[in-house]
Amino acid sequence: MSSSQPRIAIIGAGPAGLTLGLLLHRHSIPFTIFELRQKPTDQELAKPSGMLDLHEESGLAAIRECELSEKFLEFTGECAEAQKVSDMHGNILHTDEGELSERPEISRHALTKLLSDHLPDEGIRWGHKLLTVASYSTATGNKTVLDFGPHGKQVFDLVVGADGAWSRVRNLLTDVKPHYTGTQSITMTIRHITSKYPHLAALIGHGSFAALGLRHGLMAQRGPQDSARIYIFLTTADENFAISSEVAGQTAAGAKKRLLSDDKLLGRFGSIIKELVGVACDEESADNPGVSVDTKPLYMLPIGASWEHRASATLIGDAAHLMCPWAGEGVNLAMLDSLLLSRVITKAHEISGHNASSFKSMLDPLMKEFEKDMVARSKEKAKETYSNGQMLFGEDGAKAFADFFLSIYQQLEESQATV
């Protein structure tokens, strides 16, 4: 790297960080991604993981700009865009084949592989835990110092925090922290569900499924290896639910009885839904012997959270606007952030003639405008997400969700009738 070139660091190798890195790479702009995790193997990336639906105006727009549209399609198809909604007893209230959807699904692992496979090996430093972030002023502008402990300290002209919910980079810019949303999430997987449990596969369908009631819910998505990813969402004011319920430290199979017998949890749900949960608990423990059940409290940043602009650091993705998954906007906003920020960086890089000092002065007003637009854009999506959560986890979330789909199809019919 030429000493005159600006030094750019991206913290986090999730969808936001990988997308930004790839877009900068396409424009021959030097960067380094630092990631806490060790580099995942192809075997690890082939395992079932959560599915992500990419939206035309955001996630898919970023994929197109990465010139990966054709490759992307090779990774889709494991989860259809179909939707099924049932009440807490398994009675189907709505079903569709995704006729209105233009949001193809890709597994989180597949998206990671798609993006990282097109980055140079030296572009990502795996196994780098960021301990602290600090900044200082120089004659050519502010610089940011990253302390990676045993890997040493490094100085950058621009640091992009794509480091998720508990972002270290965010700590440099603001004191705002995520807060508990009142929802706990438990995640499990049933592999080869069609051959092992055809009646449960039929219940879920070949896309997404939701069974809702009593302010709780079960959601499922089909995925790789003919799998079903099972998510249990529990509404509780207890942020430390896993510990106080004595679920923490237990395997999924060990937690099964408590989940299914407690009327405050899923004890009042119907037999078919409880069977689905029970099977998921057993299969998860069989696949991962001795591993504790994956129970997490869900957090969000305050809607419209912002920070005082600083030329040497910024945030994207969950680090900037963490929200719950109720609208499927998280990954899409993250990839759109990366797309728009890459354009800003590329423009400043080209105008400055690749000179670090000039780059900073060119970048500053462009990045300030980018941040302003990002905050406004994410604020609207956060409001939508919060509203969806209120709908899904109300006293009769199933009816509300089914009515939501009904209204969409009615609007479509009305619009077609006027054409």
DOROLUM-372696 format. One line per 5 residues: number of its first residue (from 0); their letters; for each residue x negated, y negated, z negated of N, C-alpha, C. Coordinates in steps of 0.001 Angstrom, whole numbers. Each point is the difference from the previous one (the first is absolute). Layout:
<sites>
NUM	A	X,Y,Z,X,Y,Z,X,Y,Z ~ ...;
</sites>
This chain:
<sites>
0	MSSSQ	-845,1193,0,845,-1193,0,-884,-1248,0 ~ 229,-895,913,-769,-1228,89,236,-846,-1237 ~ -1053,-684,-484,141,-814,-1198,940,-1172,224 ~ 206,-390,1265,883,-1129,287,1462,418,35 ~ 235,1296,106,1373,487,63,665,-123,-1363;
5	PRIAI	1284,-345,-50,711,14,-1279,106,1422,-543 ~ -125,137,-1308,120,1307,-641,1423,144,-532 ~ 691,1053,458,1402,217,-345,137,1342,-695 ~ 647,1,-1168,283,1232,-731,1501,199,-92 ~ 428,1244,178,1396,387,-171,28,1011,-1132;
10	IGAGP	767,-282,-1041,55,890,-1151,1243,870,113 ~ -207,1300,181,1110,936,109,148,584,1389 ~ 65,1334,84,152,691,1280,1384,621,111 ~ 1010,-771,-413,1379,381,271,405,-514,1369 ~ 1283,60,336,435,-479,1323,-402,-1435,295;
15	AGLTL	79,-886,-996,-352,-1404,228,-1486,-149,320 ~ -859,574,-843,-1431,-146,199,-498,660,1273 ~ 503,1206,287,-425,710,1207,466,-729,1264 ~ 1233,-503,-23,518,-726,1170,-825,-1249,262 ~ -275,-762,-1053,-799,-1215,178,-1392,341,514;
20	GLLLH	-627,1022,-591,-1327,386,451,-22,395,1463 ~ 999,773,430,42,450,1382,207,-1160,963 ~ 840,-946,-372,243,-1154,868,-1242,-890,95 ~ -728,-150,-1099,-1256,-753,65,-1031,753,835 ~ -42,1306,-149,-928,828,776,256,-151,1497;
25	RHSIP	1263,-76,381,343,-168,1419,-525,-1315,557 ~ -194,-984,-869,-531,-1292,444,-1478,-172,-356 ~ -641,1109,-353,-1443,21,-291,-381,-959,-1128 ~ 880,-122,-990,-272,-837,-1162,-484,898,-1137 ~ -1198,-238,-521,-537,871,-1060,839,-85,-1277;
30	FTIFE	138,1125,-682,764,90,-1245,-460,1250,-733 ~ 353,89,-1276,-200,1221,-766,1233,235,-859 ~ 551,1219,74,1105,399,-867,-589,765,-1178 ~ 417,-365,-1211,-430,706,-1205,1216,718,-602 ~ -138,1283,-260,1120,795,-485,-420,815,-1226;
35	LRQKP	855,-27,-1017,-264,728,-1242,-83,1499,220 ~ 908,560,797,55,1454,192,-1202,506,801 ~ -279,1278,-175,-962,652,881,659,209,1363 ~ -799,177,1034,550,179,1339,834,1274,53 ~ 1268,-108,407,840,1206,58,-428,905,1146;
40	TDQEL	95,1299,-223,-316,958,1057,1212,161,919 ~ -238,557,1177,1114,262,914,1009,957,-640 ~ -509,939,-810,884,942,-687,914,-739,-979 ~ -548,-946,-717,806,-790,-945,1029,-844,738 ~ -393,-565,1135,911,-856,757,1084,795,726;
45	AKPSG	-185,1312,96,1021,842,632,1105,386,-982 ~ -214,-241,-1296,999,368,-998,1214,-922,90 ~ 1179,487,-399,1192,-854,-1,-209,-1239,-869 ~ 547,-1103,469,-65,-1253,-754,1252,-795,324 ~ 173,-1120,-655,1182,-818,251,81,-469,1441;
50	MLDLH	1230,-139,497,220,-462,1365,239,-1509,4 ~ -483,-651,1050,119,-1448,163,715,-292,1309 ~ 1052,-814,-47,652,-381,1255,-519,-1373,422 ~ -569,-48,1188,-599,-1245,493,1012,-785,826 ~ 26,-1303,-231,993,-869,612,-577,-717,1225;
55	EESGL	858,-242,960,-402,-545,1296,-799,-1293,-125 ~ 487,-903,-870,-571,-1341,-55,-1216,-102,-927 ~ -349,1092,-673,-1078,-86,-982,-976,1175,133 ~ 335,1147,-600,-914,1137,63,-321,445,1414 ~ 1035,114,832,-230,427,1394,-731,-1065,798;
60	AAIRE	247,-1278,-315,-728,-1083,684,-1494,106,-296 ~ -339,345,-1235,-1405,174,-352,-601,1206,713 ~ 757,1096,70,-471,1195,709,-284,-328,1466 ~ 897,-770,615,-220,-385,1409,-1265,-832,151 ~ -211,-948,-907,-1182,-856,110,-1285,789,-260;
65	CELSE	123,1076,-769,-1141,900,-201,-226,909,1216 ~ 919,-85,971,-37,836,1214,74,1483,-357 ~ 923,323,-921,150,1378,-459,1415,534,196 ~ 783,-637,842,1408,400,139,152,1452,428 ~ -757,424,993,121,1376,481,-468,994,-1058;
70	KFLEF	-1118,-295,-641,-506,876,-1064,992,57,-1156 ~ 610,-1139,-313,970,-65,-1087,1152,976,232 ~ 492,52,1223,1138,869,309,-322,1472,-224 ~ -1272,359,132,-405,1391,-236,190,409,-1462 ~ 31,-994,-896,127,280,-1431,1441,-94,-494;
75	TGECA	927,-369,876,1393,-143,-417,773,1278,336 ~ 1230,83,-490,845,1143,310,166,976,-1138 ~ -834,-132,-1039,121,918,-1140,1182,-368,-893 ~ 409,-1262,79,1184,-455,-728,856,-802,968 ~ 1221,478,243,897,-700,919,492,-1291,-647;
80	EAQKV	613,-856,804,531,-1259,-514,1431,165,-515 ~ 451,1250,-78,1349,297,-487,127,-319,-1487 ~ 1249,-281,-432,273,-340,-1389,1187,812,-523 ~ -128,462,-1254,1133,632,-678,120,-601,-1400 ~ 1237,-265,-399,253,-542,-1336,1024,893,-686;
85	SDMHG	-292,414,-1229,954,794,-773,212,-638,-1362 ~ 1095,398,-659,175,-414,-1381,-832,900,-897 ~ 111,-172,-1297,-844,734,-938,309,1492,-52 ~ 1131,395,617,388,1406,22,-337,682,1326 ~ -598,-751,933,-377,583,1276,1057,-119,1076;
90	NILHT	1095,-726,-272,1028,-224,1021,-494,-1055,989 ~ -43,357,1289,-540,-901,1010,988,-1125,299 ~ -467,-1235,-165,832,-1177,248,-335,-685,1318 ~ -1203,217,474,-407,-601,1285,-1089,857,629 ~ 78,131,1304,-1070,654,754,-100,-627,1373;
95	DEGEL	-1218,-159,484,-201,-498,1367,-1292,606,537 ~ -203,-162,1277,-1191,543,650,-1022,-1085,318 ~ 162,-1147,-658,-945,-1090,222,239,-744,1296 ~ 1272,-5,437,320,-639,1279,-394,-1481,45 ~ 71,-651,-1155,-289,-1441,-31,-1450,-295,-353;
100	SERPE	-747,1027,-317,-1351,-221,-505,-1026,-15,1128 ~ -896,-954,-86,-1173,-27,883,-1235,-110,-892 ~ -7,866,-1011,-1051,-51,-1000,-608,1388,-175 ~ -892,397,901,-593,1342,-78,-764,209,-1296 ~ 37,1243,-484,-626,362,-1269,-1380,621,235;
105	ISRHA	-941,-362,-863,-1334,600,13,-397,232,-1446 ~ -679,1113,-279,-406,251,-1381,-1128,-965,-378 ~ -70,-286,-1286,-1046,-918,-489,-1390,553,334 ~ -179,1300,-165,-1291,603,324,-312,-114,1490 ~ 1005,216,842,-224,-85,1444,-362,-1419,413;
110	LTKLL	639,-996,-618,-324,-1395,315,-1433,-314,-417 ~ -403,503,-1170,-1384,-177,-442,-975,601,1001 ~ 292,1206,457,-890,669,959,-24,-747,1329 ~ 1167,-408,480,88,-713,1280,-864,-1251,-14 ~ 92,-774,-1058,-737,-1260,-68,-1482,224,-275;
115	SDHLP	-312,848,-973,-1404,178,-391,-820,710,1071 ~ 640,879,771,-735,699,1065,-500,-951,1076 ~ 606,-1186,94,-406,-951,1041,-879,-1119,-549 ~ -454,171,-1240,-935,-948,-597,-1401,605,-23 ~ -1027,-817,125,-1363,549,-97,-265,509,-1406;
120	DEGIR	-763,1077,-114,-271,600,-1309,-590,-1006,-974 ~ -857,-884,509,-659,-959,-882,946,-1132,-430 ~ 1195,-8,568,946,-1071,-326,695,189,-1333 ~ -34,1240,-550,680,277,-1260,-995,553,-1014 ~ -71,-611,-1152,-818,495,-1106,925,688,-995;
125	WGHKL	43,1318,61,859,775,-892,-662,122,-1371 ~ 802,238,-1031,-523,213,-1331,-585,-1240,-643 ~ 500,-1162,392,-472,-1268,-560,1087,-607,-890 ~ -214,47,-1296,954,-584,-944,-371,-1452,-267 ~ 910,-894,316,-230,-1425,-232,270,-315,-1467;
130	LTVAS	-1023,-514,-685,136,-295,-1422,467,-1428,-240 ~ -670,-954,622,368,-1402,-191,-160,-771,1305 ~ 718,-1117,67,-73,-915,1140,-233,-1398,-554 ~ -950,-705,554,-277,-1380,-431,-342,-838,1215 ~ 71,-1307,-148,-352,-886,1115,-894,-1126,-499;
135	YSTAT	-749,-558,928,-848,-1148,-338,-126,-880,1233 ~ -374,-1263,-213,-101,-977,1086,-1437,-116,474 ~ -147,-179,1316,-1297,-256,602,133,-1205,914 ~ -1096,-414,577,33,-1143,906,827,293,1241 ~ 145,1277,334,772,382,1191,1397,502,-358;
140	GNKTV	426,-218,-1252,1339,421,-394,-27,1097,-1047 ~ 1185,404,-464,108,1033,-1035,-382,1377,534 ~ -549,796,-884,-278,1400,293,575,851,-1126 ~ 269,1270,307,586,894,-977,-956,1154,-280 ~ -195,286,-1288,-908,1060,-430,816,1204,-462;
145	LDFGP	-309,1155,545,666,1251,-360,-981,875,-760 ~ 416,464,-1173,-842,852,-823,521,1432,64 ~ -783,884,606,369,1408,147,-766,894,-975 ~ -432,-567,-1113,-671,791,-1022,-1265,650,516 ~ -62,1343,8,-1223,689,430,-363,-267,1461;
150	HGKQV	974,-464,793,-287,-324,1408,-476,-1442,162 ~ -97,-738,-1101,-549,-1347,42,1019,-1080,314 ~ -506,-1241,52,824,-1164,321,-259,-421,1440 ~ 1057,-498,646,-137,-486,1369,751,-1322,136 ~ -497,-863,873,570,-1336,192,629,-92,1387;
155	FDLVV	1199,-577,60,725,-101,1267,565,-1405,196 ~ 135,-361,1270,635,-1276,349,1515,83,-133 ~ 549,1185,273,1437,210,-111,262,1387,-556 ~ 835,65,-1040,430,1271,-573,1508,88,135 ~ 480,1102,595,1428,227,179,431,1095,-961;
160	GADGA	856,-344,-927,501,972,-959,1155,794,584 ~ -292,1233,401,1031,932,454,6,1162,-976 ~ -192,-347,-1277,-260,1003,-1027,1207,285,-894 ~ 1197,-188,547,1191,562,-603,542,-694,-1229 ~ 854,748,-709,803,-546,-1096,-839,-694,-1067;
165	WSRVR	-1109,617,-383,-808,-543,-1093,-1290,-601,536 ~ 148,-787,1024,-1099,-614,739,-997,-743,-892 ~ -1271,331,165,-1067,-743,-669,-198,-1372,658 ~ 184,-40,1306,-190,-1271,703,1076,-998,-427 ~ 1229,497,-240,1072,-896,-449,-387,-721,-1284;
170	NLLTD	-746,692,-873,-399,-597,-1268,-846,-1252,189 ~ -695,-94,1121,-797,-1185,294,882,-1195,350 ~ 1166,281,575,834,-1057,573,1152,-428,-901 ~ 497,893,-859,1177,-313,-799,76,906,-1225 ~ 713,-467,-1008,225,811,-1199,1271,837,112;
175	VKPHY	740,-132,1076,1262,727,172,-276,1501,72 ~ 796,765,-733,-148,1448,-30,1330,664,371 ~ -43,1229,505,1240,744,263,757,256,-1301 ~ 1328,107,95,811,336,-1167,820,1259,287 ~ 361,696,-1056,760,1249,97,1404,-285,526;
180	TGTQS	474,845,917,1287,-232,665,1174,685,-685 ~ -276,861,-969,1084,757,-626,255,1339,664 ~ -898,408,885,164,1262,726,-1253,859,-125 ~ 208,1288,-238,-1080,989,-18,118,875,1245 ~ -1142,400,534,-26,829,1211,-750,1297,-283;
185	ITMTI	610,1121,399,-635,1315,-105,-64,597,1408 ~ -1185,428,418,-207,467,1368,-421,1465,21 ~ 650,775,889,-319,1417,154,157,387,1476 ~ -511,1161,356,59,452,1393,419,1460,74 ~ 883,309,952,360,1380,333,-517,266,1411;
190	RHITS	-1003,840,120,-512,353,1330,773,1191,559 ~ 86,44,1330,659,1106,706,1438,190,-500 ~ 702,-1092,-135,1330,45,-612,1012,746,869 ~ -125,-73,1323,984,639,874,-19,1519,-154 ~ -1194,587,-54,-88,1461,-122,252,476,-1425;
195	KYPHL	-407,-798,-983,161,417,-1395,1396,-279,-555 ~ 532,-1174,340,1271,-448,-595,877,-635,1085 ~ 488,811,943,744,-563,1131,1222,-816,-421 ~ 662,384,-1091,1182,-752,-428,-374,-1392,-513 ~ -1175,-120,-621,-452,-1317,-454,-494,-838,1172;
200	AALIG	-632,665,976,-418,-715,1213,1216,-546,733 ~ 1081,785,37,1228,-451,662,617,-1179,-745 ~ -70,36,-1322,536,-1103,-803,-740,-1303,304 ~ -1307,73,-3,-822,-1194,222,101,-495,1436 ~ 63,944,941,-33,-380,1405,-1427,-146,489;
205	HGSFA	-180,-562,1168,-1339,-82,598,-579,-1410,-28 ~ 602,-878,-822,-517,-1354,-155,-87,-368,-1467 ~ 742,-1046,-382,0,-475,-1382,1337,319,-664 ~ -54,256,-1305,1174,397,-770,0,-746,-1323 ~ 1178,-406,-474,108,-654,-1297,1224,526,-737;
210	ALGLR	-184,363,-1258,1104,375,-893,-59,-952,-1186 ~ 1059,-787,-187,-49,-1108,-946,1161,49,-983 ~ -243,-487,-1208,1063,-89,-992,-550,-304,-1379 ~ 807,-651,-841,-349,-299,-1392,-1295,-797,-114 ~ -255,-833,1017,-1191,-871,50,-1297,787,197;
215	HGLMA	129,1282,341,-1160,820,345,132,437,1461 ~ -1023,684,500,105,504,1360,-1078,1002,348 ~ 303,812,988,-983,883,622,-61,-366,1468 ~ -1193,-201,509,-175,-266,1420,-992,1003,561 ~ 233,418,1234,-865,989,630,-311,-425,1421;
220	QRGPQ	-1192,346,447,-410,-231,1387,-687,1258,512 ~ 321,377,1219,-719,1105,625,-1386,-468,412 ~ -947,955,77,-1366,-387,318,-811,1145,549 ~ -1339,-147,26,-892,1024,553,173,1338,-696 ~ -353,1078,708,76,1380,-514,1434,362,-376;
225	DSARI	962,-493,795,1419,265,-254,325,-276,-1469 ~ -511,-1131,-491,150,-320,-1411,1167,-945,-246 ~ 367,-88,-1264,919,-1037,-473,-678,-689,-1170 ~ -184,-1280,127,-558,-800,-1092,1176,-442,-853 ~ -30,348,-1278,1113,-271,-906,-398,-1115,-963;
230	YIFLT	824,-1039,-36,-225,-1110,-927,1198,-82,-954 ~ -271,17,-1289,1039,-222,-997,-206,-1404,-565 ~ 1049,-813,20,-70,-1348,-546,937,-92,-1198 ~ -558,-389,-1125,751,-72,-1242,15,-1446,-499 ~ 1183,-501,-295,126,-1345,-542,-122,58,-1516;
235	TADEN	-983,-681,-537,-202,-38,-1451,-786,-1252,-368 ~ 375,-601,-1113,-717,-1178,-486,-1350,372,-612 ~ -219,1292,-193,-1210,487,-657,-1146,113,997 ~ -899,-961,-33,-1137,9,920,-904,1204,-238 ~ -27,490,-1255,-835,1150,-352,813,1289,-30;
240	FAISS	951,105,912,914,1139,53,-728,1338,-4 ~ -1059,119,768,-689,1291,124,-483,483,-1355 ~ -509,-918,-810,-516,380,-1316,1147,259,-976 ~ 952,-940,-74,1072,118,-986,927,1180,296 ~ 117,387,1279,849,1144,360,-755,1320,-90;
245	EVAGQ	-1297,-95,-306,-883,1160,-96,-170,717,1333 ~ 213,-731,1094,-267,539,1330,-1486,-126,334 ~ -632,-1051,-518,-1419,-230,271,-829,1205,-417 ~ -906,405,881,-877,1118,-299,574,1356,347 ~ 1302,59,268,606,1267,391,-95,203,1507;
250	TAAGA	44,1247,426,128,270,1430,1428,-336,409 ~ 233,-63,1305,1359,-255,487,953,1087,-500 ~ -455,1264,36,839,1104,-481,285,-151,-1487 ~ -984,-490,-746,181,-202,-1426,959,-1126,-325 ~ 89,-986,887,883,-1154,-204,1413,278,489;
255	KKRLL	187,1093,716,1281,289,656,1169,29,-979 ~ -147,708,-1099,1123,155,-932,450,-1343,-536 ~ -949,-856,-362,360,-1310,-552,742,-834,1046 ~ -476,3,1226,626,-789,1061,1431,454,271 ~ 210,1312,-11,1288,545,431,1004,214,-1123;
260	SDDKL	-469,-40,-1236,931,245,-1114,426,-1269,-722 ~ -793,-1053,116,290,-1245,-711,1049,-800,774 ~ 1142,-253,-632,1076,-743,673,-395,-1437,308 ~ -1023,-498,-672,-475,-1354,297,-902,-9,1231 ~ -398,1177,447,-841,120,1199,853,607,1114;
265	LGRFG	-250,1266,370,745,622,1096,964,1082,-480 ~ 240,76,-1303,834,1053,-562,1426,15,511 ~ 510,-1138,453,1383,-74,473,97,100,1520 ~ -1125,167,672,25,169,1453,529,1395,339 ~ 464,161,1251,596,1252,434,-1009,1128,158;
270	SIIKE	502,1226,81,-848,1190,3,-948,43,1197 ~ 454,-412,1194,-859,89,1184,-1157,-1002,-86 ~ 262,-1186,-555,-1060,-997,-152,-983,460,-1077 ~ 537,577,-1080,-873,513,-1059,-829,1183,501 ~ 583,811,888,-768,1096,591,-1155,-547,838;
275	LVGVA	275,-1049,774,-1042,-619,824,-1133,-527,-879 ~ 339,-647,-1098,-1013,-514,-921,-771,1156,-640 ~ 721,1037,-422,-656,1142,-631,-978,693,931 ~ 413,194,1249,-884,616,993,-1223,-878,234 ~ 219,-1320,94,-1117,-927,220,-997,84,-1153;
280	CDEES	510,70,-1225,-881,115,-1166,-838,1279,74 ~ 648,1118,303,-705,1281,52,-1015,39,1138 ~ 389,-487,1167,-903,24,1158,-1200,-928,-215 ~ 242,-1151,-587,-1095,-939,-267,-1022,637,-936 ~ 476,669,-1033,-913,634,-952,-706,1219,602;
285	ADNPG	690,702,893,-639,1147,662,-1115,-457,929 ~ 208,-1139,678,-1012,-534,911,-1162,-651,-740 ~ 283,-542,-1201,-1021,-733,-759,-1,489,-1459 ~ -475,1225,-221,51,597,-1340,-685,-878,-1051 ~ 705,-226,-1100,-578,-735,-1118,-28,-1506,154;
290	VSVDT	408,-512,1160,-32,-1454,238,1243,-651,-605 ~ -203,-1113,-685,1112,-704,-640,959,-564,1032 ~ 1277,-29,-351,1010,-532,897,-283,-1476,290 ~ 201,-395,1248,-315,-1358,461,1146,-944,-374 ~ -86,-585,-1193,1015,-922,-499,-604,-1388,-136;
295	KPLYM	640,-983,649,-558,-1352,-10,1101,-1041,-199 ~ -279,-1012,-829,899,-1152,-37,-218,-842,1258 ~ 1070,-562,558,-114,-849,1181,-120,-1463,-433 ~ -874,-716,690,-267,-1402,-322,242,-883,1226 ~ 168,-1276,-262,109,-977,1083,-615,-1316,-463;
300	LPIGA	-448,-801,961,-425,-1359,-300,1228,-910,3 ~ -30,-1120,-711,1121,-934,55,304,-377,1449 ~ 1281,-73,336,395,-350,1363,-518,-1398,339 ~ -722,-87,1112,-556,-1288,427,-1305,-357,-675 ~ -653,972,-640,-1272,-267,-684,-1019,-578,977;
305	SWEHR	-725,-1000,-453,-1023,-629,844,-1224,-288,-858 ~ -991,-637,574,-1231,-307,-720,-620,-1252,609 ~ -882,-605,-767,-691,-1183,500,-1007,426,1060 ~ 88,-606,1164,-857,386,1120,-1474,-148,-346 ~ -754,1016,392,-1451,-31,-174,-624,507,1290;
310	ASATL	-911,-764,569,-497,292,1347,-743,1326,100 ~ -553,480,-1110,-868,1179,79,711,1309,-336 ~ 1321,-55,-272,707,1232,-348,1486,-148,297 ~ 629,1109,380,1445,16,208,532,1401,-282 ~ 1312,155,71,656,1265,-318,929,406,1129;
315	IGDAA	168,1305,177,983,530,945,622,1254,-603 ~ 1131,424,561,646,1233,-433,502,-84,-1435 ~ -23,1147,-695,511,57,-1366,-737,-944,-937 ~ -1241,-283,278,-750,-947,-839,656,-1374,12 ~ 646,-333,1119,624,-1315,161,1471,1,-367;
320	HLMCP	718,1102,274,1462,-22,-159,545,1395,-316 ~ -473,589,-1063,446,1329,-420,1510,13,-233 ~ 674,1002,577,1444,168,-193,332,1485,16 ~ 1225,331,-388,439,1399,-10,242,495,1431 ~ 154,1312,187,116,549,1360,1419,13,559;
325	WAGEG	921,-775,-549,1412,145,359,344,-522,1389 ~ -858,-740,638,289,-494,1351,-1036,467,1011 ~ -976,777,-448,-1033,476,915,-871,-1094,561 ~ -106,-1114,-739,-710,-1160,528,-1468,-53,-396 ~ -397,735,-1042,-1350,-148,-519,-1088,187,1025;
330	VNLAM	-24,1161,650,-1053,269,977,137,-905,1218 ~ 1229,-338,360,204,-847,1175,-477,-1429,-236 ~ 322,-544,-1165,-516,-1331,-334,-1523,26,-63 ~ -555,1073,-572,-1456,109,-128,-677,-14,1362 ~ 538,776,939,-614,78,1328,211,-1285,788;
335	LDSLL	1131,-669,-233,215,-1296,638,-946,-1043,-576 ~ -205,21,-1320,-1001,-881,-612,-1346,174,699 ~ -391,1253,174,-1301,306,608,-70,-497,1435 ~ 1082,197,735,46,-448,1388,-177,-1514,85 ~ 768,-736,-797,-36,-1460,68,-1311,-555,-556;
340	LSRVI	-512,611,-1075,-1282,-466,-540,-1137,276,970 ~ 67,1130,697,-1060,311,975,-44,-1059,1097 ~ 1162,-493,402,47,-1043,1027,-625,-1293,-502 ~ 257,-314,-1269,-571,-1202,-612,-1519,114,-73 ~ -479,1140,-489,-1449,205,-121,-658,-11,1374;
345	TKAHE	635,662,973,-559,58,1355,-94,-1390,613 ~ 1026,-790,-193,-8,-1364,550,-1119,-829,-621 ~ -134,57,-1325,-1056,-757,-678,-1379,494,421 ~ -121,1302,185,-1272,603,393,-415,-464,1387 ~ 958,-49,915,-301,-411,1369,-325,-1490,82;
350	ISGHN	790,-821,-688,-213,-1449,59,-1333,-378,-641 ~ -368,715,-1072,-1225,-338,-734,-1266,478,692 ~ 150,747,1075,-1177,547,665,-718,1023,-856 ~ 782,694,-868,-507,1086,-849,-945,-496,-1085 ~ -1,-1315,-282,-853,-563,-1034,743,-26,-1331;
355	ASSFK	-628,514,-1034,673,166,-1283,506,-1313,-571 ~ -828,-1026,48,392,-1292,-576,1183,-603,742 ~ -78,-15,1324,1100,-544,798,1250,863,-133 ~ -195,1309,-115,1116,923,-145,861,-372,-1201 ~ -651,-294,-1139,743,-318,-1215,847,-1256,186;
360	SMLDP	-554,-1021,623,752,-1249,169,1138,166,994 ~ -198,833,1013,1064,268,973,1098,876,-612 ~ -418,949,-826,937,963,-561,924,-617,-1043 ~ -527,-928,-772,727,-502,-1179,1422,-489,306 ~ 213,-928,924,1376,-450,260,875,1080,629;
365	LMKEF	-611,853,817,765,1084,628,475,997,-1054 ~ -866,324,-949,357,970,-1026,1022,-579,-966 ~ -95,-1291,-269,976,-643,-888,1402,111,598 ~ 107,-208,1311,1296,116,672,467,1451,31 ~ -931,926,222,328,1419,-23,596,407,-1340;
370	EKDMV	-635,-439,-1096,476,349,-1335,1386,-579,-269 ~ 211,-1230,424,1309,-647,-187,1088,794,709 ~ -263,385,1252,984,765,774,212,1392,-602 ~ -1079,623,-458,98,1346,-571,869,-5,-1256 ~ -193,-984,-851,786,-87,-1230,1482,-173,330;
375	ARSKE	303,-872,962,1403,-225,380,612,1260,598 ~ -760,674,867,494,1211,672,244,1124,-1015 ~ -953,197,-881,128,1084,-975,1077,-320,-1039 ~ 233,-1263,-284,1045,-374,-952,1364,469,484 ~ 275,-191,1281,1287,432,554,139,1524,-55;
380	KAKET	-1082,711,312,53,1462,-38,110,510,-1436 ~ -619,-702,-940,94,396,-1405,1431,-176,-514 ~ 657,-1062,431,1399,-206,-380,872,1130,554 ~ -234,367,1262,744,1094,628,-247,1308,-739 ~ -1254,240,-352,-359,1223,-709,679,63,-1361;
385	YSNGQ	-21,-1102,-724,640,-37,-1320,1499,257,134 ~ 624,-617,983,1433,187,228,316,1461,317 ~ -848,627,813,191,1416,315,-90,867,-1250 ~ -941,-324,-883,-145,751,-1235,1241,-106,-876 ~ 592,-1196,-44,1234,-193,-766,1135,850,577;
390	MLFGE	11,122,1332,1022,804,669,-216,1491,-275 ~ -1210,466,196,-286,1433,-109,178,527,-1412 ~ -357,-798,-984,-17,495,-1369,1033,-700,-880 ~ 1122,-329,609,1164,-413,-757,728,1224,-527 ~ 1148,-209,-637,743,1129,-574,451,990,1070;
395	DGAKA	335,-498,1196,386,896,1098,-825,-345,1236 ~ -1290,243,-119,-917,-345,1085,291,753,1279 ~ 512,1228,-120,262,811,1192,1056,-663,881 ~ 1102,-418,-613,1063,-654,772,-507,-1308,591 ~ -740,-758,-783,-519,-1280,485,-939,205,1190;
400	FADFF	-836,1044,-68,-953,268,1082,742,488,1242 ~ 975,874,-191,798,486,1134,769,-1148,643 ~ 566,-888,-819,724,-1166,534,-936,-926,766 ~ -1243,-71,-452,-1005,-813,689,-195,499,1433 ~ -160,1308,157,-159,564,1346,1278,-169,814;
405	LSIYQ	1156,180,-646,1273,-169,698,125,-1405,571 ~ -380,-998,-769,114,-1386,466,-918,-270,1184 ~ -1173,619,-15,-939,-183,1115,591,575,1286 ~ 571,1204,-90,574,628,1191,1244,-742,476 ~ 766,-553,-923,1167,-790,389,-422,-1262,734;
410	QLEES	-1053,-631,-477,-521,-1191,668,-480,335,1407 ~ -629,1182,140,-466,422,1321,1180,189,950 ~ 1038,686,-477,1175,235,833,673,-1307,426 ~ 81,-938,-944,605,-1294,310,-807,-774,1037 ~ -1323,64,-147,-856,-723,950,63,620,1382;
415	QATV	113,1342,53,103,674,1283,1346,-276,673 ~ 1041,-161,-826,1342,-255,535,101,-1385,645 ~ -846,-930,-454,55,-1359,545,-893,-173,1223 ~ -801,1022,304,-901,-104,1154,777,211,1306;
</sites>
